[in-house]
Amino acid sequence: MNKRVQAFVYAVEGIKALLKEPHFRFHTFALAVVIAAGFYFNITTSEWTITLLTSALVLGLEGLNSGIESLADAVHPDHHPLIKKCKDISAGAVLVAAILAAVIGLIIFIPYLKVFVE
């Protein structure tokens, strides 16, 4: 049981470290705005599920990207083309997820905005 508790402690330390990363904080702020909008527009349970899953995907990928960048910097602090490629690919994965999450957000929220405007 002690190993499980220690693993949880390590995970909490990882979250603390992530909250210091500027891009992760940006995505967390965006999630807070989306959650506020979800409550304001009273979105459905299905829409909440989709919203939270896409947000979790973006935040999770941002966490992996931050970890990959830190590891790459530790392994090879000088410029190296393969390290750059690795960092670019992981950042690109976050960007793809964020763009698609934004599209999903538009699909969910535009109908509520139309009703709100009318």
PyMOL commands that set and color helices and strands:
alter all, ss='L'
color gray80, all
select helices_A, chain A and resi 2-18+22-41+45-75+81-117
alter helices_A, ss='H'
color red, helices_A
deselect
rebuild
show_as cartoon
